[in-house]
Amino acid sequence: MGLTQGIWSPMRGFARRHQDYYDRLIDADEHRQGDQDGRGALSEKGLVGFAEYFLDICIDQASFMEQMLNLTEFKDRLAALLAYESAKSGSDMRMEALIPLHYIAINGPIERGTFKVMTGLSIRVSERLLKSLLDFGLLRSQTPKGPVYLGVPFGSLRFLFPNLWPEAEVVALKKI
């Protein structure tokens, strides 16, 4: 049905409230409860209950994704990721990447030269920063000299989209 393609999915909501899901399915499969419960062999009341539950899940998950994709909050989460990665020894990631990364998140791909200028760093330092972001996967490009666009590597999920992929949290905790 295409419910699990892309970043938004009601399946996350079903998993969070799985007992409610099973209860509503069972109710929808109940036999008709008297003359006032629809026309078919199964309970219309149970089916309506499942439909209401399904719509509540969809609204809940749409609200969750709205929060995850709020660009102001996304910028803060992006800053937290950069701070974490730049604190690692030997990392060439720097906070100066925040503005161009946020710009790319909003507007889409930009030329590498534009990215470097937006950092405000020297050419050499901005080149190392760009390479570091490409190696990490936070920036991607179709060609070695082509425009760069935002990537979402697995290691960034717990910062950029917290609580969306619990697996990212588990893997991160195992590395600590």
Secondary structure, 3 states (H helix, E strand, C coil): CCCCCCCCCHHHHHHHCHHHHHHHHHHHCCECCCCCCCCCCECHHHHHHHHHHHHHHHHHHHHHHHHHCCHHHHHHHHHHHHHHHHCCCCCCCCHHHHHHHHHHHHHCCECHHHHHHHHCCCHHHHHHHHHHHHHHCCEECCCCCCCEEECCCHHHHHHHCCCCCHHHHHHHHHHC
